[in-house]
Amino acid sequence: MVFDLLTPDQARNRANVFDIALLARRMVDVTGWLAGQPDTASVPVGYFGASTGAGAALAAARIPVSR
C-alpha cells in the first residue's frame, strides 16, 4: 500500500515536506493502523523512501509501533 503522509494543507507548507520526524511518525502511525486491520494484520511491513523519505523511513524503523 502507498499512503500520502501529509494532508494537502500540510503539503502546502514546504517545511512539512522536509520534517523527517513528522514523516517518520506518520509512517509508524500507518503501520499501527495496518496492524489493527483484519486484512493486513499479519502482512509484513517494509518502509521505502527517496531523499527526505529515505531519512523518514530509517527513522520510522527505529520507532516502536503501537498496536
PDBQT receptor file of N, H, CA, C and O in Angstrom, charges set to zero:
ATOM      1  N   MET A   1       0.839  -1.169   0.000  1.00  0.00    +0.000 N 
ATOM      2  CA  MET A   1       0.000   0.000   0.000  1.00  0.00    +0.000 C 
ATOM      3  C   MET A   1       0.888   1.238   0.000  1.00  0.00    +0.000 C 
ATOM      4  O   MET A   1       2.004   1.231   0.520  1.00  0.00    +0.000 OA
ATOM      5  N   VAL A   2       0.371   2.269  -0.583  1.00  0.00    +0.000 N 
ATOM      6  H   VAL A   2      -0.535   2.275  -1.005  1.00  0.00    +0.000 HD
ATOM      7  CA  VAL A   2       1.063   3.552  -0.611  1.00  0.00    +0.000 C 
ATOM      8  C   VAL A   2       0.150   4.586   0.025  1.00  0.00    +0.000 C 
ATOM      9  O   VAL A   2      -1.047   4.626  -0.261  1.00  0.00    +0.000 OA
ATOM     10  N   PHE A   3       0.713   5.421   0.885  1.00  0.00    +0.000 N 
ATOM     11  H   PHE A   3       1.685   5.389   1.117  1.00  0.00    +0.000 HD
ATOM     12  CA  PHE A   3      -0.055   6.441   1.582  1.00  0.00    +0.000 C 
ATOM     13  C   PHE A   3       0.604   7.798   1.409  1.00  0.00    +0.000 C 
ATOM     14  O   PHE A   3       1.829   7.901   1.357  1.00  0.00    +0.000 OA
ATOM     15  N   ASP A   4      -0.214   8.836   1.320  1.00  0.00    +0.000 N 
ATOM     16  H   ASP A   4      -1.209   8.753   1.362  1.00  0.00    +0.000 HD
ATOM     17  CA  ASP A   4       0.291  10.199   1.445  1.00  0.00    +0.000 C 
ATOM     18  C   ASP A   4       0.472  10.449   2.930  1.00  0.00    +0.000 C 
ATOM     19  O   ASP A   4      -0.445  10.209   3.716  1.00  0.00    +0.000 OA
ATOM     20  N   LEU A   5       1.624  10.920   3.316  1.00  0.00    +0.000 N 
ATOM     21  H   LEU A   5       2.368  11.115   2.677  1.00  0.00    +0.000 HD
ATOM     22  CA  LEU A   5       1.908  11.141   4.725  1.00  0.00    +0.000 C 
ATOM     23  C   LEU A   5       1.498  12.523   5.196  1.00  0.00    +0.000 C 
ATOM     24  O   LEU A   5       1.456  12.779   6.399  1.00  0.00    +0.000 OA
ATOM     25  N   LEU A   6       1.198  13.411   4.273  1.00  0.00    +0.000 N 
ATOM     26  H   LEU A   6       1.233  13.204   3.295  1.00  0.00    +0.000 HD
ATOM     27  CA  LEU A   6       0.750  14.752   4.608  1.00  0.00    +0.000 C 
ATOM     28  C   LEU A   6      -0.599  15.014   3.969  1.00  0.00    +0.000 C 
ATOM     29  O   LEU A   6      -0.881  14.538   2.869  1.00  0.00    +0.000 OA
ATOM     30  N   THR A   7      -1.425  15.768   4.661  1.00  0.00    +0.000 N 
ATOM     31  H   THR A   7      -1.196  16.154   5.554  1.00  0.00    +0.000 HD
ATOM     32  CA  THR A   7      -2.682  16.217   4.062  1.00  0.00    +0.000 C 
ATOM     33  C   THR A   7      -2.337  17.261   3.004  1.00  0.00    +0.000 C 
ATOM     34  O   THR A   7      -1.232  17.804   3.028  1.00  0.00    +0.000 OA
ATOM     35  N   PRO A   8      -3.248  17.559   2.077  1.00  0.00    +0.000 N 
ATOM     36  CA  PRO A   8      -2.958  18.611   1.091  1.00  0.00    +0.000 C 
ATOM     37  C   PRO A   8      -2.582  19.946   1.743  1.00  0.00    +0.000 C 
ATOM     38  O   PRO A   8      -1.680  20.632   1.262  1.00  0.00    +0.000 OA
ATOM     39  N   ASP A   9      -3.259  20.317   2.827  1.00  0.00    +0.000 N 
ATOM     40  H   ASP A   9      -3.991  19.759   3.217  1.00  0.00    +0.000 HD
ATOM     41  CA  ASP A   9      -2.920  21.569   3.515  1.00  0.00    +0.000 C 
ATOM     42  C   ASP A   9      -1.508  21.523   4.091  1.00  0.00    +0.000 C 
ATOM     43  O   ASP A   9      -0.760  22.495   3.992  1.00  0.00    +0.000 OA
ATOM     44  N   GLN A  10      -1.150  20.397   4.691  1.00  0.00    +0.000 N 
ATOM     45  H   GLN A  10      -1.758  19.607   4.772  1.00  0.00    +0.000 HD
ATOM     46  CA  GLN A  10       0.185  20.266   5.265  1.00  0.00    +0.000 C 
ATOM     47  C   GLN A  10       1.251  20.292   4.177  1.00  0.00    +0.000 C 
ATOM     48  O   GLN A  10       2.330  20.850   4.382  1.00  0.00    +0.000 OA
ATOM     49  N   ALA A  11       0.966  19.704   3.039  1.00  0.00    +0.000 N 
ATOM     50  H   ALA A  11       0.091  19.251   2.872  1.00  0.00    +0.000 HD
ATOM     51  CA  ALA A  11       1.942  19.655   1.945  1.00  0.00    +0.000 C 
ATOM     52  C   ALA A  11       2.218  21.045   1.368  1.00  0.00    +0.000 C 
ATOM     53  O   ALA A  11       3.285  21.274   0.797  1.00  0.00    +0.000 OA
ATOM     54  N   ARG A  12       1.284  21.959   1.509  1.00  0.00    +0.000 N 
ATOM     55  H   ARG A  12       0.417  21.774   1.972  1.00  0.00    +0.000 HD
ATOM     56  CA  ARG A  12       1.496  23.324   1.006  1.00  0.00    +0.000 C 
ATOM     57  C   ARG A  12       2.564  24.058   1.812  1.00  0.00    +0.000 C 
ATOM     58  O   ARG A  12       3.203  24.980   1.305  1.00  0.00    +0.000 OA
ATOM     59  N   ASN A  13       2.757  23.652   3.060  1.00  0.00    +0.000 N 
ATOM     60  H   ASN A  13       2.238  22.902   3.471  1.00  0.00    +0.000 HD
ATOM     61  CA  ASN A  13       3.816  24.224   3.885  1.00  0.00    +0.000 C 
ATOM     62  C   ASN A  13       5.083  23.423   3.607  1.00  0.00    +0.000 C 
ATOM     63  O   ASN A  13       5.224  22.299   4.087  1.00  0.00    +0.000 OA
ATOM     64  N   ARG A  14       5.993  23.986   2.845  1.00  0.00    +0.000 N 
ATOM     65  H   ARG A  14       5.879  24.900   2.455  1.00  0.00    +0.000 HD
ATOM     66  CA  ARG A  14       7.190  23.257   2.399  1.00  0.00    +0.000 C 
ATOM     67  C   ARG A  14       8.027  22.732   3.566  1.00  0.00    +0.000 C 
ATOM     68  O   ARG A  14       8.748  21.747   3.406  1.00  0.00    +0.000 OA
ATOM     69  N   ALA A  15       7.947  23.356   4.710  1.00  0.00    +0.000 N 
ATOM     70  H   ALA A  15       7.361  24.157   4.840  1.00  0.00    +0.000 HD
ATOM     71  CA  ALA A  15       8.723  22.867   5.859  1.00  0.00    +0.000 C 
ATOM     72  C   ALA A  15       8.280  21.455   6.243  1.00  0.00    +0.000 C 
ATOM     73  O   ALA A  15       9.105  20.642   6.660  1.00  0.00    +0.000 OA
ATOM     74  N   ASN A  16       6.991  21.156   6.108  1.00  0.00    +0.000 N 
ATOM     75  H   ASN A  16       6.320  21.816   5.769  1.00  0.00    +0.000 HD
ATOM     76  CA  ASN A  16       6.496  19.814   6.453  1.00  0.00    +0.000 C 
ATOM     77  C   ASN A  16       7.061  18.749   5.532  1.00  0.00    +0.000 C 
ATOM     78  O   ASN A  16       7.258  17.610   5.954  1.00  0.00    +0.000 OA
ATOM     79  N   VAL A  17       7.319  19.096   4.299  1.00  0.00    +0.000 N 
ATOM     80  H   VAL A  17       7.159  20.022   3.956  1.00  0.00    +0.000 HD
ATOM     81  CA  VAL A  17       7.843  18.137   3.323  1.00  0.00    +0.000 C 
ATOM     82  C   VAL A  17       9.226  17.638   3.746  1.00  0.00    +0.000 C 
ATOM     83  O   VAL A  17       9.624  16.529   3.387  1.00  0.00    +0.000 OA
ATOM     84  N   PHE A  18       9.953  18.450   4.503  1.00  0.00    +0.000 N 
ATOM     85  H   PHE A  18       9.629  19.350   4.795  1.00  0.00    +0.000 HD
ATOM     86  CA  PHE A  18      11.306  18.100   4.927  1.00  0.00    +0.000 C 
ATOM     87  C   PHE A  18      11.388  17.762   6.415  1.00  0.00    +0.000 C 
ATOM     88  O   PHE A  18      12.487  17.636   6.956  1.00  0.00    +0.000 OA
ATOM     89  N   ASP A  19      10.257  17.614   7.076  1.00  0.00    +0.000 N 
ATOM     90  H   ASP A  19       9.365  17.716   6.636  1.00  0.00    +0.000 HD
ATOM     91  CA  ASP A  19      10.213  17.313   8.507  1.00  0.00    +0.000 C 
ATOM     92  C   ASP A  19      10.292  15.798   8.700  1.00  0.00    +0.000 C 
ATOM     93  O   ASP A  19       9.271  15.111   8.726  1.00  0.00    +0.000 OA
ATOM     94  N   ILE A  20      11.501  15.297   8.832  1.00  0.00    +0.000 N 
ATOM     95  H   ILE A  20      12.330  15.855   8.811  1.00  0.00    +0.000 HD
ATOM     96  CA  ILE A  20      11.725  13.851   8.914  1.00  0.00    +0.000 C 
ATOM     97  C   ILE A  20      11.004  13.249  10.110  1.00  0.00    +0.000 C 
ATOM     98  O   ILE A  20      10.430  12.166   9.999  1.00  0.00    +0.000 OA
ATOM     99  N   ALA A  21      11.023  13.924  11.244  1.00  0.00    +0.000 N 
ATOM    100  H   ALA A  21      11.490  14.804  11.335  1.00  0.00    +0.000 HD
ATOM    101  CA  ALA A  21      10.351  13.383  12.433  1.00  0.00    +0.000 C 
ATOM    102  C   ALA A  21       8.841  13.261  12.203  1.00  0.00    +0.000 C 
ATOM    103  O   ALA A  21       8.242  12.255  12.582  1.00  0.00    +0.000 OA
ATOM    104  N   LEU A  22       8.230  14.257  11.597  1.00  0.00    +0.000 N 
ATOM    105  H   LEU A  22       8.717  15.074  11.289  1.00  0.00    +0.000 HD
ATOM    106  CA  LEU A  22       6.794  14.209  11.302  1.00  0.00    +0.000 C 
ATOM    107  C   LEU A  22       6.476  13.073  10.337  1.00  0.00    +0.000 C 
ATOM    108  O   LEU A  22       5.535  12.312  10.562  1.00  0.00    +0.000 OA
ATOM    109  N   LEU A  23       7.249  12.957   9.274  1.00  0.00    +0.000 N 
ATOM    110  H   LEU A  23       8.013  13.575   9.092  1.00  0.00    +0.000 HD
ATOM    111  CA  LEU A  23       7.011  11.909   8.279  1.00  0.00    +0.000 C 
ATOM    112  C   LEU A  23       7.222  10.524   8.882  1.00  0.00    +0.000 C 
ATOM    113  O   LEU A  23       6.454   9.604   8.599  1.00  0.00    +0.000 OA
ATOM    114  N   ALA A  24       8.247  10.367   9.703  1.00  0.00    +0.000 N 
ATOM    115  H   ALA A  24       8.870  11.114   9.933  1.00  0.00    +0.000 HD
ATOM    116  CA  ALA A  24       8.510   9.074  10.352  1.00  0.00    +0.000 C 
ATOM    117  C   ALA A  24       7.358   8.706  11.276  1.00  0.00    +0.000 C 
ATOM    118  O   ALA A  24       6.911   7.559  11.285  1.00  0.00    +0.000 OA
ATOM    119  N   ARG A  25       6.874   9.673  12.055  1.00  0.00    +0.000 N 
ATOM    120  H   ARG A  25       7.237  10.604  12.048  1.00  0.00    +0.000 HD
ATOM    121  CA  ARG A  25       5.755   9.400  12.968  1.00  0.00    +0.000 C 
ATOM    122  C   ARG A  25       4.522   8.970  12.186  1.00  0.00    +0.000 C 
ATOM    123  O   ARG A  25       3.795   8.076  12.618  1.00  0.00    +0.000 OA
ATOM    124  N   ARG A  26       4.280   9.600  11.037  1.00  0.00    +0.000 N 
ATOM    125  H   ARG A  26       4.871  10.327  10.686  1.00  0.00    +0.000 HD
ATOM    126  CA  ARG A  26       3.137   9.221  10.210  1.00  0.00    +0.000 C 
ATOM    127  C   ARG A  26       3.303   7.793   9.693  1.00  0.00    +0.000 C 
ATOM    128  O   ARG A  26       2.335   7.033   9.661  1.00  0.00    +0.000 OA
ATOM    129  N   MET A  27       4.514   7.421   9.291  1.00  0.00    +0.000 N 
ATOM    130  H   MET A  27       5.300   8.038   9.317  1.00  0.00    +0.000 HD
ATOM    131  CA  MET A  27       4.753   6.054   8.828  1.00  0.00    +0.000 C 
ATOM    132  C   MET A  27       4.429   5.052   9.938  1.00  0.00    +0.000 C 
ATOM    133  O   MET A  27       3.794   4.025   9.698  1.00  0.00    +0.000 OA
ATOM    134  N   VAL A  28       4.870   5.362  11.139  1.00  0.00    +0.000 N 
ATOM    135  H   VAL A  28       5.386   6.196  11.334  1.00  0.00    +0.000 HD
ATOM    136  CA  VAL A  28       4.617   4.476  12.276  1.00  0.00    +0.000 C 
ATOM    137  C   VAL A  28       3.125   4.436  12.603  1.00  0.00    +0.000 C 
ATOM    138  O   VAL A  28       2.589   3.375  12.924  1.00  0.00    +0.000 OA
ATOM    139  N   ASP A  29       2.457   5.578  12.522  1.00  0.00    +0.000 N 
ATOM    140  H   ASP A  29       2.892   6.440  12.261  1.00  0.00    +0.000 HD
ATOM    141  CA  ASP A  29       1.013   5.604  12.768  1.00  0.00    +0.000 C 
ATOM    142  C   ASP A  29       0.266   4.735  11.759  1.00  0.00    +0.000 C 
ATOM    143  O   ASP A  29      -0.648   3.998  12.130  1.00  0.00    +0.000 OA
ATOM    144  N   VAL A  30       0.648   4.818  10.495  1.00  0.00    +0.000 N 
ATOM    145  H   VAL A  30       1.391   5.416  10.193  1.00  0.00    +0.000 HD
ATOM    146  CA  VAL A  30       0.010   3.995   9.464  1.00  0.00    +0.000 C 
ATOM    147  C   VAL A  30       0.297   2.521   9.714  1.00  0.00    +0.000 C 
ATOM    148  O   VAL A  30      -0.579   1.676   9.530  1.00  0.00    +0.000 OA
ATOM    149  N   THR A  31       1.519   2.208  10.132  1.00  0.00    +0.000 N 
ATOM    150  H   THR A  31       2.231   2.894  10.281  1.00  0.00    +0.000 HD
ATOM    151  CA  THR A  31       1.877   0.821  10.427  1.00  0.00    +0.000 C 
ATOM    152  C   THR A  31       1.018   0.277  11.560  1.00  0.00    +0.000 C 
ATOM    153  O   THR A  31       0.544  -0.858  11.495  1.00  0.00    +0.000 OA
ATOM    154  N   GLY A  32       0.817   1.081  12.592  1.00  0.00    +0.000 N 
ATOM    155  H   GLY A  32       1.201   2.002  12.644  1.00  0.00    +0.000 HD
ATOM    156  CA  GLY A  32      -0.041   0.660  13.691  1.00  0.00    +0.000 C 
ATOM    157  C   GLY A  32      -1.477   0.451  13.232  1.00  0.00    +0.000 C 
ATOM    158  O   GLY A  32      -2.143  -0.494  13.655  1.00  0.00    +0.000 OA
ATOM    159  N   TRP A  33      -1.945   1.335  12.369  1.00  0.00    +0.000 N 
ATOM    160  H   TRP A  33      -1.404   2.103  12.026  1.00  0.00    +0.000 HD
ATOM    161  CA  TRP A  33      -3.297   1.196  11.837  1.00  0.00    +0.000 C 
ATOM    162  C   TRP A  33      -3.421  -0.092  11.028  1.00  0.00    +0.000 C 
ATOM    163  O   TRP A  33      -4.387  -0.838  11.188  1.00  0.00    +0.000 OA
ATOM    164  N   LEU A  34      -2.441  -0.355  10.159  1.00  0.00    +0.000 N 
ATOM    165  H   LEU A  34      -1.655   0.251  10.029  1.00  0.00    +0.000 HD
ATOM    166  CA  LEU A  34      -2.460  -1.578   9.361  1.00  0.00    +0.000 C 
ATOM    167  C   LEU A  34      -2.452  -2.822  10.245  1.00  0.00    +0.000 C 
ATOM    168  O   LEU A  34      -3.124  -3.808   9.943  1.00  0.00    +0.000 OA
ATOM    169  N   ALA A  35      -1.693  -2.772  11.331  1.00  0.00    +0.000 N 
ATOM    170  H   ALA A  35      -1.147  -1.971  11.575  1.00  0.00    +0.000 HD
ATOM    171  CA  ALA A  35      -1.611  -3.918  12.244  1.00  0.00    +0.000 C 
ATOM    172  C   ALA A  35      -2.953  -4.212  12.909  1.00  0.00    +0.000 C 
ATOM    173  O   ALA A  35      -3.199  -5.334  13.350  1.00  0.00    +0.000 OA
ATOM    174  N   GLY A  36      -3.808  -3.213  12.978  1.00  0.00    +0.000 N 
ATOM    175  H   GLY A  36      -3.608  -2.301  12.620  1.00  0.00    +0.000 HD
ATOM    176  CA  GLY A  36      -5.109  -3.395  13.589  1.00  0.00    +0.000 C 
ATOM    177  C   GLY A  36      -6.218  -3.765  12.622  1.00  0.00    +0.000 C 
ATOM    178  O   GLY A  36      -7.359  -3.963  13.040  1.00  0.00    +0.000 OA
ATOM    179  N   GLN A  37      -5.905  -3.861  11.337  1.00  0.00    +0.000 N 
ATOM    180  H   GLN A  37      -4.978  -3.700  10.998  1.00  0.00    +0.000 HD
ATOM    181  CA  GLN A  37      -6.908  -4.201  10.325  1.00  0.00    +0.000 C 
ATOM    182  C   GLN A  37      -6.864  -5.702  10.051  1.00  0.00    +0.000 C 
ATOM    183  O   GLN A  37      -5.784  -6.260   9.858  1.00  0.00    +0.000 OA
ATOM    184  N   PRO A  38      -8.013  -6.357  10.032  1.00  0.00    +0.000 N 
ATOM    185  CA  PRO A  38      -8.032  -7.812   9.827  1.00  0.00    +0.000 C 
ATOM    186  C   PRO A  38      -7.323  -8.263   8.541  1.00  0.00    +0.000 C 
ATOM    187  O   PRO A  38      -6.657  -9.298   8.534  1.00  0.00    +0.000 OA
ATOM    188  N   ASP A  39      -7.462  -7.508   7.478  1.00  0.00    +0.000 N 
ATOM    189  H   ASP A  39      -8.003  -6.667   7.483  1.00  0.00    +0.000 HD
ATOM    190  CA  ASP A  39      -6.871  -7.926   6.199  1.00  0.00    +0.000 C 
ATOM    191  C   ASP A  39      -5.370  -7.719   6.122  1.00  0.00    +0.000 C 
ATOM    192  O   ASP A  39      -4.717  -8.319   5.268  1.00  0.00    +0.000 OA
ATOM    193  N   THR A  40      -4.804  -6.891   6.986  1.00  0.00    +0.000 N 
ATOM    194  H   THR A  40      -5.335  -6.404   7.680  1.00  0.00    +0.000 HD
ATOM    195  CA  THR A  40      -3.375  -6.584   6.885  1.00  0.00    +0.000 C 
ATOM    196  C   THR A  40      -2.592  -6.860   8.170  1.00  0.00    +0.000 C 
ATOM    197  O   THR A  40      -1.384  -6.628   8.218  1.00  0.00    +0.000 OA
ATOM    198  N   ALA A  41      -3.260  -7.345   9.197  1.00  0.00    +0.000 N 
ATOM    199  H   ALA A  41      -4.242  -7.533   9.159  1.00  0.00    +0.000 HD
ATOM    200  CA  ALA A  41      -2.609  -7.536  10.499  1.00  0.00    +0.000 C 
ATOM    201  C   ALA A  41      -1.391  -8.456  10.434  1.00  0.00    +0.000 C 
ATOM    202  O   ALA A  41      -0.425  -8.252  11.169  1.00  0.00    +0.000 OA
ATOM    203  N   SER A  42      -1.426  -9.453   9.575  1.00  0.00    +0.000 N 
ATOM    204  H   SER A  42      -2.211  -9.619   8.978  1.00  0.00    +0.000 HD
ATOM    205  CA  SER A  42      -0.316 -10.412   9.525  1.00  0.00    +0.000 C 
ATOM    206  C   SER A  42       0.638 -10.179   8.354  1.00  0.00    +0.000 C 
ATOM    207  O   SER A  42       1.541 -10.983   8.118  1.00  0.00    +0.000 OA
ATOM    208  N   VAL A  43       0.443  -9.097   7.632  1.00  0.00    +0.000 N 
ATOM    209  H   VAL A  43      -0.290  -8.444   7.824  1.00  0.00    +0.000 HD
ATOM    210  CA  VAL A  43       1.278  -8.806   6.464  1.00  0.00    +0.000 C 
ATOM    211  C   VAL A  43       2.552  -8.095   6.924  1.00  0.00    +0.000 C 
ATOM    212  O   VAL A  43       2.476  -7.117   7.668  1.00  0.00    +0.000 OA
ATOM    213  N   PRO A  44       3.723  -8.574   6.490  1.00  0.00    +0.000 N 
ATOM    214  CA  PRO A  44       4.962  -7.868   6.838  1.00  0.00    +0.000 C 
ATOM    215  C   PRO A  44       4.971  -6.463   6.239  1.00  0.00    +0.000 C 
ATOM    216  O   PRO A  44       4.433  -6.232   5.156  1.00  0.00    +0.000 OA
ATOM    217  N   VAL A  45       5.583  -5.545   6.951  1.00  0.00    +0.000 N 
ATOM    218  H   VAL A  45       6.021  -5.733   7.831  1.00  0.00    +0.000 HD
ATOM    219  CA  VAL A  45       5.651  -4.153   6.505  1.00  0.00    +0.000 C 
ATOM    220  C   VAL A  45       7.100  -3.783   6.246  1.00  0.00    +0.000 C 
ATOM    221  O   VAL A  45       7.991  -4.126   7.024  1.00  0.00    +0.000 OA
ATOM    222  N   GLY A  46       7.322  -3.090   5.163  1.00  0.00    +0.000 N 
ATOM    223  H   GLY A  46       6.599  -2.812   4.531  1.00  0.00    +0.000 HD
ATOM    224  CA  GLY A  46       8.638  -2.532   4.859  1.00  0.00    +0.000 C 
ATOM    225  C   GLY A  46       8.474  -1.072   4.510  1.00  0.00    +0.000 C 
ATOM    226  O   GLY A  46       7.463  -0.680   3.926  1.00  0.00    +0.000 OA
ATOM    227  N   TYR A  47       9.453  -0.265   4.859  1.00  0.00    +0.000 N 
ATOM    228  H   TYR A  47      10.274  -0.583   5.333  1.00  0.00    +0.000 HD
ATOM    229  CA  TYR A  47       9.415   1.159   4.550  1.00  0.00    +0.000 C 
ATOM    230  C   TYR A  47      10.320   1.443   3.367  1.00  0.00    +0.000 C 
ATOM    231  O   TYR A  47      11.361   0.808   3.194  1.00  0.00    +0.000 OA
ATOM    232  N   PHE A  48       9.912   2.403   2.558  1.00  0.00    +0.000 N 
ATOM    233  H   PHE A  48       9.067   2.919   2.698  1.00  0.00    +0.000 HD
ATOM    234  CA  PHE A  48      10.702   2.816   1.405  1.00  0.00    +0.000 C 
ATOM    235  C   PHE A  48      10.575   4.317   1.272  1.00  0.00    +0.000 C 
ATOM    236  O   PHE A  48       9.506   4.877   1.514  1.00  0.00    +0.000 OA
ATOM    237  N   GLY A  49      11.634   4.957   0.898  1.00  0.00    +0.000 N 
ATOM    238  H   GLY A  49      12.502   4.501   0.701  1.00  0.00    +0.000 HD
ATOM    239  CA  GLY A  49      11.574   6.389   0.631  1.00  0.00    +0.000 C 
ATOM    240  C   GLY A  49      12.783   6.826  -0.151  1.00  0.00    +0.000 C 
ATOM    241  O   GLY A  49      13.825   6.170  -0.132  1.00  0.00    +0.000 OA
ATOM    242  N   ALA A  50      12.639   7.935  -0.836  1.00  0.00    +0.000 N 
ATOM    243  H   ALA A  50      11.793   8.467  -0.851  1.00  0.00    +0.000 HD
ATOM    244  CA  ALA A  50      13.748   8.541  -1.569  1.00  0.00    +0.000 C 
ATOM    245  C   ALA A  50      13.968   9.939  -1.005  1.00  0.00    +0.000 C 
ATOM    246  O   ALA A  50      13.016  10.622  -0.628  1.00  0.00    +0.000 OA
ATOM    247  N   SER A  51      15.200  10.350  -0.952  1.00  0.00    +0.000 N 
ATOM    248  H   SER A  51      15.973   9.795  -1.259  1.00  0.00    +0.000 HD
ATOM    249  CA  SER A  51      15.555  11.674  -0.457  1.00  0.00    +0.000 C 
ATOM    250  C   SER A  51      15.094  11.818   0.993  1.00  0.00    +0.000 C 
ATOM    251  O   SER A  51      15.480  11.005   1.833  1.00  0.00    +0.000 OA
ATOM    252  N   THR A  52      14.296  12.808   1.305  1.00  0.00    +0.000 N 
ATOM    253  H   THR A  52      13.983  13.468   0.623  1.00  0.00    +0.000 HD
ATOM    254  CA  THR A  52      13.817  13.000   2.670  1.00  0.00    +0.000 C 
ATOM    255  C   THR A  52      13.010  11.794   3.138  1.00  0.00    +0.000 C 
ATOM    256  O   THR A  52      13.057  11.434   4.314  1.00  0.00    +0.000 OA
ATOM    257  N   GLY A  53      12.279  11.176   2.234  1.00  0.00    +0.000 N 
ATOM    258  H   GLY A  53      12.241  11.469   1.278  1.00  0.00    +0.000 HD
ATOM    259  CA  GLY A  53      11.503   9.989   2.561  1.00  0.00    +0.000 C 
ATOM    260  C   GLY A  53      12.383   8.847   3.033  1.00  0.00    +0.000 C 
ATOM    261  O   GLY A  53      11.960   8.049   3.870  1.00  0.00    +0.000 OA
ATOM    262  N   ALA A  54      13.592   8.754   2.515  1.00  0.00    +0.000 N 
ATOM    263  H   ALA A  54      13.935   9.402   1.835  1.00  0.00    +0.000 HD
ATOM    264  CA  ALA A  54      14.516   7.709   2.970  1.00  0.00    +0.000 C 
ATOM    265  C   ALA A  54      14.929   7.962   4.416  1.00  0.00    +0.000 C 
ATOM    266  O   ALA A  54      15.014   7.030   5.217  1.00  0.00    +0.000 OA
ATOM    267  N   GLY A  55      15.184   9.215   4.743  1.00  0.00    +0.000 N 
ATOM    268  H   GLY A  55      15.115   9.971   4.092  1.00  0.00    +0.000 HD
ATOM    269  CA  GLY A  55      15.504   9.556   6.128  1.00  0.00    +0.000 C 
ATOM    270  C   GLY A  55      14.342   9.238   7.052  1.00  0.00    +0.000 C 
ATOM    271  O   GLY A  55      14.535   8.720   8.152  1.00  0.00    +0.000 OA
ATOM    272  N   ALA A  56      13.138   9.550   6.600  1.00  0.00    +0.000 N 
ATOM    273  H   ALA A  56      12.982   9.971   5.707  1.00  0.00    +0.000 HD
ATOM    274  CA  ALA A  56      11.944   9.257   7.397  1.00  0.00    +0.000 C 
ATOM    275  C   ALA A  56      11.763   7.752   7.557  1.00  0.00    +0.000 C 
ATOM    276  O   ALA A  56      11.390   7.285   8.634  1.00  0.00    +0.000 OA
ATOM    277  N   ALA A  57      12.023   6.991   6.501  1.00  0.00    +0.000 N 
ATOM    278  H   ALA A  57      12.325   7.370   5.626  1.00  0.00    +0.000 HD
ATOM    279  CA  ALA A  57      11.888   5.531   6.576  1.00  0.00    +0.000 C 
ATOM    280  C   ALA A  57      12.893   4.949   7.574  1.00  0.00    +0.000 C 
ATOM    281  O   ALA A  57      12.542   4.066   8.356  1.00  0.00    +0.000 OA
ATOM    282  N   LEU A  58      14.112   5.426   7.555  1.00  0.00    +0.000 N 
ATOM    283  H   LEU A  58      14.397   6.144   6.919  1.00  0.00    +0.000 HD
ATOM    284  CA  LEU A  58      15.119   4.956   8.517  1.00  0.00    +0.000 C 
ATOM    285  C   LEU A  58      14.732   5.322   9.938  1.00  0.00    +0.000 C 
ATOM    286  O   LEU A  58      14.871   4.507  10.851  1.00  0.00    +0.000 OA
ATOM    287  N   ALA A  59      14.249   6.534  10.130  1.00  0.00    +0.000 N 
ATOM    288  H   ALA A  59      14.136   7.195   9.389  1.00  0.00    +0.000 HD
ATOM    289  CA  ALA A  59      13.836   6.963  11.466  1.00  0.00    +0.000 C 
ATOM    290  C   ALA A  59      12.632   6.151  11.936  1.00  0.00    +0.000 C 
ATOM    291  O   ALA A  59      12.579   5.741  13.096  1.00  0.00    +0.000 OA
ATOM    292  N   ALA A  60      11.673   5.916  11.053  1.00  0.00    +0.000 N 
ATOM    293  H   ALA A  60      11.717   6.249  10.111  1.00  0.00    +0.000 HD
ATOM    294  CA  ALA A  60      10.473   5.166  11.418  1.00  0.00    +0.000 C 
ATOM    295  C   ALA A  60      10.815   3.741  11.834  1.00  0.00    +0.000 C 
ATOM    296  O   ALA A  60      10.172   3.173  12.717  1.00  0.00    +0.000 OA
ATOM    297  N   ALA A  61      11.821   3.172  11.200  1.00  0.00    +0.000 N 
ATOM    298  H   ALA A  61      12.343   3.633  10.483  1.00  0.00    +0.000 HD
ATOM    299  CA  ALA A  61      12.208   1.799  11.524  1.00  0.00    +0.000 C 
ATOM    300  C   ALA A  61      12.704   1.668  12.956  1.00  0.00    +0.000 C 
ATOM    301  O   ALA A  61      12.750   0.561  13.493  1.00  0.00    +0.000 OA
ATOM    302  N   ARG A  62      13.071   2.765  13.573  1.00  0.00    +0.000 N 
ATOM    303  H   ARG A  62      13.033   3.664  13.137  1.00  0.00    +0.000 HD
ATOM    304  CA  ARG A  62      13.582   2.741  14.944  1.00  0.00    +0.000 C 
ATOM    305  C   ARG A  62      12.514   3.047  15.988  1.00  0.00    +0.000 C 
ATOM    306  O   ARG A  62      12.783   2.947  17.185  1.00  0.00    +0.000 OA
ATOM    307  N   ILE A  63      11.309   3.416  15.562  1.00  0.00    +0.000 N 
ATOM    308  H   ILE A  63      11.090   3.497  14.589  1.00  0.00    +0.000 HD
ATOM    309  CA  ILE A  63      10.240   3.821  16.485  1.00  0.00    +0.000 C 
ATOM    310  C   ILE A  63       9.320   2.611  16.715  1.00  0.00    +0.000 C 
ATOM    311  O   ILE A  63       8.865   1.987  15.757  1.00  0.00    +0.000 OA
ATOM    312  N   PRO A  64       9.050   2.282  17.982  1.00  0.00    +0.000 N 
ATOM    313  CA  PRO A  64       8.121   1.175  18.251  1.00  0.00    +0.000 C 
ATOM    314  C   PRO A  64       6.721   1.493  17.726  1.00  0.00    +0.000 C 
ATOM    315  O   PRO A  64       6.271   2.637  17.787  1.00  0.00    +0.000 OA
ATOM    316  N   VAL A  65       6.048   0.481  17.217  1.00  0.00    +0.000 N 
ATOM    317  H   VAL A  65       6.413  -0.449  17.168  1.00  0.00    +0.000 HD
ATOM    318  CA  VAL A  65       4.697   0.627  16.686  1.00  0.00    +0.000 C 
ATOM    319  C   VAL A  65       3.692   0.296  17.775  1.00  0.00    +0.000 C 
ATOM    320  O   VAL A  65       3.784  -0.752  18.414  1.00  0.00    +0.000 OA
ATOM    321  N   SER A  66       2.727   1.192  17.989  1.00  0.00    +0.000 N 
ATOM    322  H   SER A  66       2.652   2.044  17.469  1.00  0.00    +0.000 HD
ATOM    323  CA  SER A  66       1.627   0.936  18.924  1.00  0.00    +0.000 C 
ATOM    324  C   SER A  66       0.527   0.219  18.175  1.00  0.00    +0.000 C 
ATOM    325  O   SER A  66       0.082   0.681  17.125  1.00  0.00    +0.000 OA
ATOM    326  N   ARG A  67       0.094  -0.890  18.697  1.00  0.00    +0.000 N 
ATOM    327  H   ARG A  67       0.456  -1.266  19.550  1.00  0.00    +0.000 HD
ATOM    328  CA  ARG A  67      -0.966  -1.675  18.037  1.00  0.00    +0.000 C 
ATOM    329  C   ARG A  67      -2.252  -1.526  18.770  1.00  0.00    +0.000 C 
ATOM    330  O   ARG A  67      -3.261  -2.108  18.372  1.00  0.00    +0.000 OA
TER     331      ARG A  67
